[in-house]
Amino acid sequence: MKPKHAIIVLLFILFVFSSPLNAGGIASFIDDYISIKYRQSFESYIFVSIKRQKLFYIKKGNVERVFLISTAKKGIGQEIHSQQTPEGLHIIKHKIGDKLPKNAILKERVYNGEIAKIYTDKTDIDEDFVTSRIMWLEGQEEGVNKGGQVDSYNRYIYIHGTPEEGLLGKPASHGCVRMNNKEVIELFNLVQVSTPVLILNY
């Protein structure tokens, strides 16, 4: 095992077994992970925890916001058509939906005037509606989430609102990261195009 990889593994062990795990611990761990694996640091970024079904907005080493989310019902995976959520480093390539009404339905990233009915119970509707806002992700790791059959951007992997708000907190999406509609608007207003997004099963 290469020394760099050994350090990352050690950090993971410390992260998993540290108790209690608070928001500050998550920010510190992810900052260290980015610094070691990607040899860079970010002033602000998004961390998507698949294991915890939570999204953390981190700025200057502090967790500024924590949101409940849903990642893919079919689990973790990079392949096109897998309907799975990809891991790794991404950036927000496009922000779509600024100033649209809350719960607006976007079909192929276009608002046609429809407003979604919001379900706060465990209703699982047939349609995979994208609502309120879109943050379209682009992978940054060649062969992992960028290029060929594993390209997150070409897979249309978004952070977006969902009408199935009652399912947040457990895997339920078709690959994207789903959020509460009010909260996805809040996040949309906090971040910029090119904001890094790190997705991990931790």
Contact map, one row per residue, 1 for C-alpha under 8 A:
1110110000000000000000000000000000000000000000000000000000000000000000000000000000000000000000000000000000000000000000000000000000000000000000000000000000000000000000000000000000000000000000000000000000
1111110000000000000000000000000000000000000000000000000000000000000000000000000000000000000000000000000000000000000000000000000000000000000000000000000000000000000000000000000000000000000000000000000000
1111111000000000000000000000000000000000000000000000000000000000000000000000000000000000000000000000000000000000000000000000000000000000000000000000000000000000000000000000000000000000000000000000000000
0111111100000000000000000000000000011000000000000000000000000000000000000000000000000000000000000000000000000000000000000000000000000000000000000000000000000000000000000000000000000000000000000000000000
1111111110000000000000000000000000001000000000000000000000000000000000000000000000000000000000000000000000000000000000000000000000000000000000000000000000000000000000000000000000000000000000000000000000
1111111111000000000000000000000000000000000000000000000000000000000000000000000000000000000000000000000000000000000000000000000000000000000000000000000000000000000000000000000000000000000000000000000000
0011111111100000000000000000000000000000000000000000000000000000000000000000000000000000000000000000000000000000000000000000000000000000000000000000000000000000000000000000000000000000000000000000000000
0001111111110000000000000000000010011000000000000000000000000000000000000000000000000000000000000000000000000000000000000000000000000000000000000000000000000000000000000000000000000000000000000000000000
0000111111111000000000000000000000000000000000000000000000000000000000000000000000000000000000000000000000000000000000000000000000000000000000000000000000000000000000000000000000000000000000000000000000
0000011111111100000000000000000000000000000000000000000000000000000000000000000000000000000000000000000000000000000000000000000000000000000000000000000000000000000000000000000000000000000000000000000000
0000001111111110000000000000100010000000000000000000000000000000000000000000000000000000000000000000000000000000000000000000000000000000000000000000000000000000000000000000000000000000000000000000000000
0000000111111111000000000000000000000000000000000000000000000000000000000000000000000000000000000000000000000000000000000000000000000000000000000000000000000000000000000000000000000000000000000000000000
0000000011111111100000000000000000000000000000000000000000000000000000000000000000000000000000000000000000000000000000000000000000000000000000000000000000000000000000000000000000000000000000000000000000
0000000001111111110000000000000000000000000000000000000000000000000000000000000000000000000000000000000000000000000000000000000000000000000000000000000000000000000000000000000000000000000000000000000000
0000000000111111110010001100100000000000000000000000000000000000000000000000000000000000000000000000000000000000000000000000000000000000000000000000000000000000000000000000000000000000000000000000000000
0000000000011111110000000000000000000000000000000000000000000000000000000000000000000000000000000000000000000000000000000000000000000000000000000000000000000000000000000000000000000000000000000000000001
0000000000001111111000000000000000000000000000000000000000000000000000000000000000000000000000000000000000000000000000000000000000000000000000000000000000000000000000000000000000000000000000000000000000
0000000000000111111110000000000000000000000000000000000000000000000000000000000000000000000000000000000000000000000000000000000000000000000000000000000000000000000000000000000000000000000000000000000000
0000000000000000111110000000000000000000000000000000000000000000000000000000000000000000000000000000000000000000000000000000000000000000000000000000000000000000000000000000000000000000000000000000000000
0000000000000000011111000000000000000000000000000000000000000000000000000000000000000000000000000000000000000000000000000000000000000000000000000000000000000000000000000000000000000000000000000000000000
0000000000000010011111101100000000000000000000000000000000000000000000000000000000000000000000000000000000000000000000000000000000000000000000000000000000000000000000000000000000000000000000000000000000
0000000000000000000111111100000000000000000000000000000000000000000000000000000000000000000000000000000000000000000000000000000000000000000000000000000000000000000000000000000000000000000000000000000000
0000000000000000000011111110000000000000000000000000000000000110000000000000000000000000000000000000000000000000000000000000000000000000000000000000000000000000000000000000000000000000000000000000000000
0000000000000000000001111111000000000000000000000000000000001110000000000000000000000000000000000000000000000000000000000000000000000000000000000000000000000000000000000000000000000000000000000000000000
0000000000000010000011111111100000000000000000000000000000000000000000000000000000000000000000000000000000000000000000000000000000000000000000000000000000000000000000000000000000000000000000000000000000
0000000000000010000011111111110000000000000000000000000000000000000000000000000000000000000000000000000000000000000000000000000000000000000000000000000000000000000000000000000000000000000000000000000000
0000000000000000000000111111111000000000000000000000000001001110000000000000000000000000000000000000000000000000000000000000000000000000000000000000000000000000000000000000000000000000000000000000000000
0000000000000000000000011111111100000000000000000000000000001000000000000000000000000000000000000000000000000000000000000000000000000000000000000000000000000000000000000000000000000000000000000000000000
0000000000100010000000001111111110000000000000000000000000000000000000000000000000000000000000000000000000000000000000000000000000000000000000000000000000000000000000000000000000000000000000000000000000
0000000000000000000000000111111111000000000000100000000000000000000000000000000000000000000000000000000000000000000000000000000000000000000000000000000000000000000000000000000000000000000000000000000000
0000000000000000000000000011111111100000100000000000000000001000000000000000000000000000000000000000000000000000000000000000000000000000000000000000000000000000000000000000000000000000000000000000000000
0000000000000000000000000001111111110000000000000000000000000000000000000000000000000000000000000000000000000000000000000000000000000000000000000000000000000000000000000000000000000000000000000000000000
0000000100100000000000000000111111111100000000000000000000000000000000000000000000000000000000000000000000000000000000000000000000000000000000000000000000000000000000000000000000000000000000000000000000
0000000000000000000000000000011111111111100000000000000000000000000000000000000000000000000000000000000000000000000000000000000000000000000000000000000000000000000000000000000000000000000000000000000000
0000000000000000000000000000001111111111100000000000000000000000000000000000000000000000000000000000000000000000000000000000000000000000000000000000000000000000000000000000000000000000000000000000000000
0001000100000000000000000000000111111111000000000000000000000000000000000000000000000000000000000000000000000000000000000000000000000000000000000000000000000000000000000000000000000000000000000000000000
0001100100000000000000000000000011111110000000000000000000000000000000000000000000000000000000000000000000000000000000000000000000000000000000000000000000000000000000000000000000000000000000000000000000
0000000000000000000000000000000011111111000000000000000000000000000000000000000000000000000000000000000000000000000000000000000000000000000000000000000000000000000000000000000000000000000000000000000000
0000000000000000000000000000000001111111100000000000000000000000000000000000000000000000000000000000000000000000000000000000000000000000000000000000000000000000000000000000000000000000000000000000000000
0000000000000000000000000000000001110111110000000000000000000000000000000000000000000000000000000000000000000000000000000000000000000000000000000000000000000000000000000000000000000000000000000000000000
0000000000000000000000000000001001100011111000000000000000000000000000000000000000000000000000000000000000000000000000000000000000000000000000000000000000000000000000000000000000000000000000000000000000
0000000000000000000000000000000000000001111110000000000000010000000000000000000000000000000000000000000000000000000000000000000000000000000000000000000000000000000000000000000000000000000000000001000000
0000000000000000000000000000000000000000111110000000000000111000000000000000000000000000000000000000000000000000000000000000000000000000000000000000000000000000000000000000000000000000000000000000000000
0000000000000000000000000000000000000000011111000000000011111000000000000000000000000000000000000000000000000000000000000000000000000000000000000000000000000000000000000000000000000000000000000011000000
0000000000000000000000000000000000000000011111100000000011100000000000000000000000000000000000000000000000000000000000000000000000000000000000000000000000000000000000000000000000000000000000000011110000
0000000000000000000000000000000000000000000111110000001111000000000000000000000000000000000000000000000000000000000000000000000000000000000000000000000000000000000000000000000000000000000000000011110000
0000000000000000000000000000010000000000000011111000001111000000000000000000000000000000000000000000000000000000000000000000000000000000000000000000000000000000000000000000000000000000000000000000111100
0000000000000000000000000000000000000000000001111100111100000000000000000000000000000000000000000000000000000000000000000000000000000000000000000000000000000000000000000000000000000000000000000000111100
0000000000000000000000000000000000000000000000111111111100000000000000000000000000000000000000000000000000000000000000000000000000000000000000000000000000000000000000000000000000000000000000000000001111
0000000000000000000000000000000000000000000000011111110000000000000000100000000000000000000000000000000000000000000000000000000000000000000000000000000000000000000000000000000000000000000000000000001111
0000000000000000000000000000000000000000000000001111100000000000000000000000000000000000000000000000000000000000000000000000000000000000000000000000000000000000000000000000000000000000000000000000000111
0000000000000000000000000000000000000000000000001111110000000000000000000000000000000000000000000000000000000000000000000000000000000000000000000000000000000000000000001000000000000000000000000000000001
0000000000000000000000000000000000000000000000011111111000000000000111100000000000000000000000000000000000000000000000000000000000000000000000000000000000000000000000011110000000000000000000000000000000
0000000000000000000000000000000000000000000000011101111100000000011111000000000000000000000000000000000000000000000000000000000000000000000000000000000000000000000000001000000000000000000000000000000000
0000000000000000000000000000000000000000000001111000111110000000011110000000000000000000000000000000000000000000000000000000000000000000000000000000000000000000000000000000000000000000000000000000000000
0000000000000000000000000000000000000000000001111000011111000011111000000000000000000000000000000000000000000000000000000000000000000000000000000000000000000000000000000000000000000000000000000000000000
0000000000000000000000000000000000000000000111100000001111100011110000000000000000000000000000000000000000000000000000000000000000000000000000000000000000000000000000000000000000000000001000000000000000
0000000000000000000000000010000000000000000111100000000111111111100000000000000000000000000000000000000000000000000000000000000000000000000000000000000000000000000000000000000000000000000000000000000000
0000000000000000000000000000000000000000001110000000000011111111000000000000000000000000000000000000000000000000000000000000000000000000000000000000000000000000000000000000000000000000000000000000000000
0000000000000000000000000000000000000000011100000000000001111100000000000000000000000000000000000000000000000000000000000000000000000000000000000000000000000000000000000000000000000000000000000000000000
0000000000000000000000010011001000000000001100000000000001111110000000000000000000000000000000000000000000000000000000000000000000000000000000000000000000000000000000000000000000000000000000000000000000
0000000000000000000000110010000000000000000000000000000001111111000000000000000000000000000000000000000000000000000000000000000000000000000000000000000000000000000000000000000000000000000000000000000000
0000000000000000000000110010000000000000000000000000000111101111110000000000000000000000000000000000000000000000000000000000000000000000000000000000000000000000000000000000000000000000000000000000000000
0000000000000000000000000000000000000000000000000000000111100111110000000000000000000000000000000000000000000000000000000000000000000000000000000000000000000000000000000000000000000000000000000000000000
0000000000000000000000000000000000000000000000000000000111000011111000000000000000000000000000000000000000000000000000000000000000000000000000000000000000000000000000000000000000000000000000000000000000
0000000000000000000000000000000000000000000000000000011110000011111100000000000000000000000000000000000000000000000000000000000000000000000000000000000000000000000000000000000000000000000000000000000000
0000000000000000000000000000000000000000000000000000011100000000111110000000000000000000000000000000000000000000000000000000000000000000000000000000000000000000000000000000000000100010000000000000000000
0000000000000000000000000000000000000000000000000000111000000000011111000000000000000000000000000000000000000000000000000000000000000000000000000000000000000000000000011000000000110000000000000000000000
0000000000000000000000000000000000000000000000000000111000000000001111100000000000000000000000000000000000000000000000000000000000000000000000000000000000000000000000011100000011110000000000000000000000
0000000000000000000000000000000000000000000000000000110000000000000111110000000000000000000000000000000000000000000000000000000000000000000000000000000000000000000000111111100011100000000000000000000000
0000000000000000000000000000000000000000000000000100100000000000000011111010000000011000000000000000000000000000000000000000000000000000000000000000000000000000000000000111111111000000000000000000000000
0000000000000000000000000000000000000000000000000000000000000000000001111111000000111000000000000000000000000000000000000000000000000000000000000000000000000000000000000011111110000000000000000000000000
0000000000000000000000000000000000000000000000000000000000000000000000111110000000010000000000000000000000000000000000000000000000000000000000000000000000000000000000000011111000000000000000000000000000
0000000000000000000000000000000000000000000000000000000000000000000000011111000001110000000000000000000000000000000000000000000000000000000000000000000000000000000000000010011000000000000000000000000000
0000000000000000000000000000000000000000000000000000000000000000000000111111100000011000000000000000000000000000000000000000000000000000000000000000000000000000000000000010000000000000000000000000000000
0000000000000000000000000000000000000000000000000000000000000000000000010111110000011110000000000000000000000000000000000000000000000000000000000000000000000000000000000000000000000000000000000000000000
0000000000000000000000000000000000000000000000000000000000000000000000000011111001111110000000000000000000000000000000000000000000000000000000000000000000000000000000000000000000000000000000000000000000
0000000000000000000000000000000000000000000000000000000000000000000000000001111101011110000000000000000000000000000000000000000000000000000000011000111100000000000000000000000000000000000000000000000000
0000000000000000000000000000000000000000000000000000000000000000000000000000111111010000000000000000000000000000000000000000000000000000000000000000111000000000000000000000000000000000000000000000000000
0000000000000000000000000000000000000000000000000000000000000000000000000000011111100000000000000000000000000000000000000000000000000000000000000000111000100000000000000000000000000000000000000000000000
0000000000000000000000000000000000000000000000000000000000000000000000000000001111100000000000000000000000000000000000000000000000000000000000000000000000100000000000000000000000000000000000000000000000
0000000000000000000000000000000000000000000000000000000000000000000000000100111111110000000000000000000000000000000000000000000000000000000000000000000000000000000000000000001000000000000000000000000000
0000000000000000000000000000000000000000000000000000000000000000000000010100100111111000000000000000000000000000000000000000000000000000000000000000000000000000000000000000111000000000000000000000000000
0000000000000000000000000000000000000000000000000000000000000000000000111111111001111100000000000000000000000000000000000000000000000000000000000000000000000000000000000000011100000000000000000000000000
0000000000000000000000000000000000000000000000000000000000000000000000110011110000111110000000000000000000000000000000000000000000000000000000000000000000001000000000000000011110000000000000000000000000
0000000000000000000000000000000000000000000000000000000000000000000000000001110000011111000000000000000000000000000000000000000000000000000000001000000100000000000000000000001000000000000000000000001000
0000000000000000000000000000000000000000000000000000000000000000000000000001110000001111100000000000000000000000000000000000000000000000000000001000000000000000000000000000000000000000000000000000011110
0000000000000000000000000000000000000000000000000000000000000000000000000000000000000111110000000000000000000000000000000000000000000000001110011000000000000000000000000000000000000000000000000000011100
0000000000000000000000000000000000000000000000000000000000000000000000000000000000000011111000000000000000000000000000000000000000000000001110000000000000000000000000000000000000000000000000000001111000
0000000000000000000000000000000000000000000000000000000000000000000000000000000000000001111100000000000000000000000000000000000000000000111110001000000000000000000000000000000000000000000000000001111000
0000000000000000000000000000000000000000000000000000000000000000000000000000000000000000111110000000000000000000000000000000000000000000111100000000000000000000000000000000000000000000000000001111100000
0000000000000000000000000000000000000000000000000000000000000000000000000000000000000000011111100000000000000000000000000000000000000011110000000000000000000000000000000000000000000000000000011111100000
0000000000000000000000000000000000000000000000000000000000000000000000000000000000000000001111100000000000000000000000000000000000000011110000000000000000000000000000000000000000000000000000001100000000
0000000000000000000000000000000000000000000000000000000000000000000000000000000000000000000111110000000000000000000000000000000000000111100000000000000000000000000000000000000000000000000000001000000000
0000000000000000000000000000000000000000000000000000000000000000000000000000000000000000000111111100000000000000000000000000000000001111000000000000000000000000000000000000000000000000000100011000000000
0000000000000000000000000000000000000000000000000000000000000000000000000000000000000000000001111100000000001000000000000000000000001111000000000000000000000000000000000000000000000000000000000000000000
0000000000000000000000000000000000000000000000000000000000000000000000000000000000000000000000111111000000000010000000000000000000011100000000000000000000000000000000000000000000000000000000000000000000
0000000000000000000000000000000000000000000000000000000000000000000000000000000000000000000000111111000000000000000000000000000000001000000000000000000000000000000000000000000000000000000000000000000000
0000000000000000000000000000000000000000000000000000000000000000000000000000000000000000000000001111100000000000000000000000000000000000000000000000000000000000000000000000000000000000000000000000000000
0000000000000000000000000000000000000000000000000000000000000000000000000000000000000000000000001111110100000000000000000000000000011000000000000000000000000000000000000000000000000000000000000000000000
0000000000000000000000000000000000000000000000000000000000000000000000000000000000000000000000000011111100000000000000000000000000010000000000000000000000000000000000000000000000000000000000000000000000
0000000000000000000000000000000000000000000000000000000000000000000000000000000000000000000000000001111100000000001000000000000000110000000000000000000000000000000000000000000000001100100000000000000000
0000000000000000000000000000000000000000000000000000000000000000000000000000000000000000000000000000111110000000001111000000000000110000000000000000000000000000111000000000000000001000000000000000000000
0000000000000000000000000000000000000000000000000000000000000000000000000000000000000000000000000001111111000010111100000000000000110000000000000000000000000000000000000000000000000000000000000000000000
0000000000000000000000000000000000000000000000000000000000000000000000000000000000000000000000000000001111100011111100000000000011110000000000000000000000000000000000000000000000000000000000000000000000
0000000000000000000000000000000000000000000000000000000000000000000000000000000000000000000000000000000111111111000000000000000011110000000000000000000000000000000000000000000000000000000000000000000000
0000000000000000000000000000000000000000000000000000000000000000000000000000000000000000000000000000000011111111000000000000000011000000000000000000000000000000000000000000000000000000000000000000000000
0000000000000000000000000000000000000000000000000000000000000000000000000000000000000000000000000000000001111100000000000000000000000000000000000000000000000000000000000000000000000000000000000000000000
0000000000000000000000000000000000000000000000000000000000000000000000000000000000000000000000010000000001111110000000000000000000000100000000000000000000000000000000000000000000000000000000000000000000
0000000000000000000000000000000000000000000000000000000000000000000000000000000000000000000000000000000001111111000000000000000000000000000000000000000000000000000000000000000000000000000000000000000000
0000000000000000000000000000000000000000000000000000000000000000000000000000000000000000000000001000000111101111110000000000000000000000000000000000000000000000000000000000000000000000000000000000000000
0000000000000000000000000000000000000000000000000000000000000000000000000000000000000000000000000000000011100111110000000000000000000000000000000000000000000000000000000000000000000000000000000000000000
0000000000000000000000000000000000000000000000000000000000000000000000000000000000000000000000000000000110000011111000000000000000000000000000000000000000000000000000000000000000000000000000000000000000
0000000000000000000000000000000000000000000000000000000000000000000000000000000000000000000000000000000110000011111100000000000000000000000000000000000000000000000000000000000000000000000000000000000000
0000000000000000000000000000000000000000000000000000000000000000000000000000000000000000000000000000011110000000111110000000000000000000000000000000000000000000000000000000000000000000000000000000000000
0000000000000000000000000000000000000000000000000000000000000000000000000000000000000000000000000000001110000000011111000000000000100000000000000000000000000000001000000000000000000000000000000000000000
0000000000000000000000000000000000000000000000000000000000000000000000000000000000000000000000000000001000000000001111100000000000000000000000000000000000000000001000000000000000000000000000000000000000
0000000000000000000000000000000000000000000000000000000000000000000000000000000000000000000000000000001000000000000111110000000000000000000000000000000000000000011110000000000000000000000000000000000000
0000000000000000000000000000000000000000000000000000000000000000000000000000000000000000000000000000000000000000000011111110000000000000000000000000000000000000001111000000000000000000000000000000000000
0000000000000000000000000000000000000000000000000000000000000000000000000000000000000000000000000000000000000000000001111110000000000000000000000000000000000000000111100000000000000000000000000000000000
0000000000000000000000000000000000000000000000000000000000000000000000000000000000000000000000000000000000000000000000111110000000000000000000000000000000000000000111100000000000000000000000000000000000
0000000000000000000000000000000000000000000000000000000000000000000000000000000000000000000000000000000000000000000000111111000000000000000000000000000000000000000101100000000000000000000000000000000000
0000000000000000000000000000000000000000000000000000000000000000000000000000000000000000000000000000000000000000000000111111100000000000000000000000000000000000000101100000000000000000000000000000000000
0000000000000000000000000000000000000000000000000000000000000000000000000000000000000000000000000000000000000000000000000111110000000000000000000000000000000000000100100000000000000000000000000000000000
0000000000000000000000000000000000000000000000000000000000000000000000000000000000000000000000000000000000000000000000000011111100000000000000000000000000000000000100000000000000000000000000000000000000
0000000000000000000000000000000000000000000000000000000000000000000000000000000000000000000000000000000000000000000000000001111100000000000000000000000000000000000000000000000000000000000000000000000000
0000000000000000000000000000000000000000000000000000000000000000000000000000000000000000000000000000000000000000000000000000111110000000000000000000000000000000000000000000000000000000000000000000000000
0000000000000000000000000000000000000000000000000000000000000000000000000000000000000000000000000000000000000000000000000000111111000000000000000000000000000000000000000000110000000000000000000000000000
0000000000000000000000000000000000000000000000000000000000000000000000000000000000000000000000000000000011100000000000000000001111100000000000000000000000000000011000000000000000000000000000000000000000
0000000000000000000000000000000000000000000000000000000000000000000000000000000000000000000000000000000011100000000000000000000111111100000000000000000000000001111000000000000000000000000000000000000000
0000000000000000000000000000000000000000000000000000000000000000000000000000000000000000000000000000011111000000000100000000000011111100000000000000000000000001111000000000000000001000000000000000000000
0000000000000000000000000000000000000000000000000000000000000000000000000000000000000000000000001001111111000000000000000000000001111100000000000000000000000001110000000000000000001001100000000000000000
0000000000000000000000000000000000000000000000000000000000000000000000000000000000000000000000111101000000000000000000000000000001111110000000000000000000000001100000000000000000001001100100000000000000
0000000000000000000000000000000000000000000000000000000000000000000000000000000000000000000001111000000000001000000000000000000001111111000000000000000000000111100000000000000000000000000100000000000000
0000000000000000000000000000000000000000000000000000000000000000000000000000000000000000000111110000000000000000000000000000000000001111100000000000000000000111000000000000000000000000000100000000000000
0000000000000000000000000000000000000000000000000000000000000000000000000000000000000000000111110000000000000000000000000000000000000111110000000000000010011110000000000000000000000000000000000000000000
0000000000000000000000000000000000000000000000000000000000000000000000000000000000000000011111000000000000000000000000000000000000000011111000000000000110011110000000000000000000000000000000000000100000
0000000000000000000000000000000000000000000000000000000000000000000000000000000000000000011110000000000000000000000000000000000000000001111100001100001110001000000000000000000000000000000000000000000000
0000000000000000000000000000000000000000000000000000000000000000000000000000000000000001111000000000000000000000000000000000000000000000111111011100001110000000000000000000000000000000000000000000000000
0000000000000000000000000000000000000000000000000000000000000000000000000000000000000001111000000000000000000000000000000000000000000000011111001100000000000000000000000000000000000000000000000000000000
0000000000000000000000000000000000000000000000000000000000000000000000000000000000000001110000000000000000000000000000000000000000000000001111111100000000000000000000000000000000000000000000000000000000
0000000000000000000000000000000000000000000000000000000000000000000000000000000000000000000000000000000000000000000000000000000000000000001111111110000000000000000000000000000000000000000000000000000000
0000000000000000000000000000000000000000000000000000000000000000000000000000000000000000000000000000000000000000000000000000000000000000000011111111010000000000000000000000000000000000000000000000000000
0000000000000000000000000000000000000000000000000000000000000000000000000000010000000001000000000000000000000000000000000000000000000000001011111100011000000000000000000000000000000000000000000000000000
0000000000000000000000000000000000000000000000000000000000000000000000000000010000000111010000000000000000000000000000000000000000000000011111111110011100000000000000000000000000000000000000000000000000
0000000000000000000000000000000000000000000000000000000000000000000000000000000000000000000000000000000000000000000000000000000000000000011111111111011110000000000000000000000000000000000000000000000000
0000000000000000000000000000000000000000000000000000000000000000000000000000000000000000000000000000000000000000000000000000000000000000000001101111111000000000000000000000000000000000000000000000000000
0000000000000000000000000000000000000000000000000000000000000000000000000000000000000000000000000000000000000000000000000000000000000000000000100111111000000000000000000000000000000000000000000000000000
0000000000000000000000000000000000000000000000000000000000000000000000000000011100000000000000000000000000000000000000000000000000000000000000000011111000000000000000000000000000000000000000000000000000
0000000000000000000000000000000000000000000000000000000000000000000000000000011100000000000000000000000000000000000000000000000000000000000000111111111100100000000000000000000000000000000000000000000000
0000000000000000000000000000000000000000000000000000000000000000000000000000011100000000000000000000000000000000000000000000000000000000011000011111111111100000000000000000000000000000000000000000000000
0000000000000000000000000000000000000000000000000000000000000000000000000000010000000100000000000000000000000000000000000000000000000000111000001100011111111000000000000000000000000000000000000000000000
0000000000000000000000000000000000000000000000000000000000000000000000000000000000000000000000000000000000000000000000000000000000000001111000000100001111111000000000000000000000000000000000000000000000
0000000000000000000000000000000000000000000000000000000000000000000000000000000000000000000000000000000000000000000000000000000000000000000000000000001111111000000000000000000000000000000000000000000000
0000000000000000000000000000000000000000000000000000000000000000000000000000000110000000000000000000000000000000000000000000000000000000000000000000011111111000000000000000000000000000000000000000000000
0000000000000000000000000000000000000000000000000000000000000000000000000000000000000000000000000000000000000000000000000000000000000001100000000000000111111100000000000000000100000000000000000000000000
0000000000000000000000000000000000000000000000000000000000000000000000000000000000001000000000000000000000000000000000000000000000000001110000000000000111111110000000000000001110000000000000000000000000
0000000000000000000000000000000000000000000000000000000000000000000000000000000000000000000000000000000000000000000000000000000000000111100000000000000000011111000000000000000110000000000000000000000000
0000000000000000000000000000000000000000000000000000000000000000000000000000000000000000000000000000000000000000000000000000000000000111100000000000000000001111100000000000000111100001000000000000000000
0000000000000000000000000000000000000000000000000000000000000000000000000000000000000000000000000000000000000000000000000000000001111110000000000000000000000111110000000000000111101001000000000000000000
0000000000000000000000000000000000000000000000000000000000000000000000000000000000000000000000000000001000000000000000000000000001111100000000000000000000000011111000000000000001111001000000000000000000
0000000000000000000000000000000000000000000000000000000000000000000000000000000000000000000000000000001000000000000001000000000011110000000000000000000000000001111110000000000001111000000000000000000000
0000000000000000000000000000000000000000000000000000000000000000000000000000000000000000000000000000001000000000000111100000000011100000000000000000000000000000111110000000000000011000000000000000000000
0000000000000000000000000000000000000000000000000000000000000000000000000000000000000000000000000000000000000000000001111111100000000000000000000000000000000000011111110000000000000000000000000000000000
0000000000000000000000000000000000000000000000000000000000000000000000000000000000000000000000000000000000000000000001111000000000000000000000000000000000000000011111110000000000111000000000000000000000
0000000000000000000000000000000000000000000000000000000000000000000000000000000000000000000000000000000000000000000000111110000000000000000000000000000000000000000111110000000000000000000000000000000000
0000000000000000000000000000000000000000000000000000000000000000000001000000000000000000000000000000000000000000000000011111000000000000000000000000000000000000000111111111000000000000000000000000000000
0000000000000000000000000000000000000000000000000000100000000000000111000000000000000000000000000000000000000000000000000000000000000000000000000000000000000000000111111111000001110000000000000000000000
0000000000000000000000000000000000000000000000000001110000000000000111000000000000000000000000000000000000000000000000000000000000000000000000000000000000000000000000111110000000000000000000000000000000
0000000000000000000000000000000000000000000000000000100000000000000011100000000000000000000000000000000000000000000000000000000000000000000000000000000000000000000000111111000000000000000000000000000000
0000000000000000000000000000000000000000000000000000100000000000000001111110000000000000000000000000000000000000000000000000000000000000000000000000000000000000000000111111100000000000000000000000000000
0000000000000000000000000000000000000000000000000000000000000000000001111000000000000000000000000000000000000000000000000000000000000000000000000000000000000000000000110111110000000000000000000000000000
0000000000000000000000000000000000000000000000000000000000000000000001111000000000100000000000000000000000000000000000000000000100000000000000000000000000000000000000000011111111000000000000000000000000
0000000000000000000000000000000000000000000000000000000000000000000000111100000000111000000000000000000000000000000000000000000100000000000000000000000000000000000000000001111100000000000000000000000000
0000000000000000000000000000000000000000000000000000000000000000000000111100000001111100000000000000000000000000000000000000000000000000000000000000000000001000000000000000111110000000000000000000000000
0000000000000000000000000000000000000000000000000000000000000000000000110000000000011000000000000000000000000000000000000000000000000000000000000000000000011111000000000000111111000000000000000000000000
0000000000000000000000000000000000000000000000000000000000000000000011110000000000001000000000000000000000000000000000000000000000000000000000000000000000001111000000000000101111100000000000000000000000
0000000000000000000000000000000000000000000000000000000000000000000011100000000000000000000000000000000000000000000000000000000000000000000000000000000000000011110000010000100111110000000000000000000000
0000000000000000000000000000000000000000000000000000000000000000001111000000000000000000000000000000000000000000000000000000000000000000000000000000000000000011110010010000000011111011000000000000000000
0000000000000000000000000000000000000000000000000000000000000000000110000000000000000000000000000000000000000000000000000000000000000000000000000000000000000000111010010000000001111111000000000000000000
0000000000000000000000000000000000000000000000000000000000000000000000000000000000000000000000000000011000000000000000000000000000111000000000000000000000000001111010000000000000111111100000000000000000
0000000000000000000000000000000000000000000000000000000000000000000000000000000000000000000000000000010000000000000000000000000000000000000000000000000000000000000000000000000000011111110000000000000000
0000000000000000000000000000000000000000000000000000000000000000001000000000000000000000000000000000000000000000000000000000000000000000000000000000000000000000000000000000000000111111111000000000000000
0000000000000000000000000000000000000000000000000000000000000000000000000000000000000000000000000000000000000000000000000000000000011000000000000000000000000011100000000000000000111111111100000000000000
0000000000000000000000000000000000000000000000000000000000000000000000000000000000000000000000000000010000000000000000000000000000011000000000000000000000000000000000000000000000001111111110000000000000
0000000000000000000000000000000000000000000000000000000000000000000000000000000000000000000000000000000000000000000000000000000000000000000000000000000000000000000000000000000000000111111111000000000000
0000000000000000000000000000000000000000000000000000000010000000000000000000000000000000000000000000000000000000000000000000000000000000000000000000000000000000000000000000000000000011111111100000000000
0000000000000000000000000000000000000000000000000000000000000000000000000000000000000000000000100000000000000000000000000000000000001110000000000000000000000000000000000000000000000001111111110000000000
0000000000000000000000000000000000000000000000000000000000000000000000000000000000000000000000000000000000000000000000000000000000000000000000000000000000000000000000000000000000000000111111110000000000
0000000000000000000000000000000000000000000000000000000000000000000000000000000000000000000000000000000000000000000000000000000000000000000000000000000000000000000000000000000000000000011111110000000000
0000000000000000000000000000000000000000000000000000000000000000000000000000000000000000000000000000000000000000000000000000000000000000000000000000000000000000000000000000000000000000001111111010000000
0000000000000000000000000000000000000000000000000000000000000000000000000000000000000000000100100000000000000000000000000000000000000000000000000000000000000000000000000000000000000000000111111110000000
0000000000000000000000000000000000000000000000000000000000000000000000000000000000000000001111100000000000000000000000000000000000000000000000000000000000000000000000000000000000000000000000111110000000
0000000000000000000000000000000000000000000000000000000000000000000000000000000000000000001110000000000000000000000000000000000000000000000000000000000000000000000000000000000000000000000000011111000000
0000000000000000000000000000000000000000000111000000000000000000000000000000000000000000001100000000000000000000000000000000000000000000000000000000000000000000000000000000000000000000000000111111100000
0000000000000000000000000000000000000000010111000000000000000000000000000000000000000000111100000000000000000000000000000000000000000000000000000000000000000000000000000000000000000000000000000111110000
0000000000000000000000000000000000000000000011110000000000000000000000000000000000000000111100000000000000000000000000000000000000000000100000000000000000000000000000000000000000000000000000000011111000
0000000000000000000000000000000000000000000011110000000000000000000000000000000000000011110000000000000000000000000000000000000000000000000000000000000000000000000000000000000000000000000000000001111100
0000000000000000000000000000000000000000000000111100000000000000000000000000000000000111110000000000000000000000000000000000000000000000000000000000000000000000000000000000000000000000000000000000111110
0000000000000000000000000000000000000000000000111110000000000000000000000000000000000011000000000000000000000000000000000000000000000000000000000000000000000000000000000000000000000000000000000000011111
0000000000000000000000000000000000000000000000001110000000000000000000000000000000000010000000000000000000000000000000000000000000000000000000000000000000000000000000000000000000000000000000000000001111
0000000000000001000000000000000000000000000000001111000000000000000000000000000000000000000000000000000000000000000000000000000000000000000000000000000000000000000000000000000000000000000000000000000111
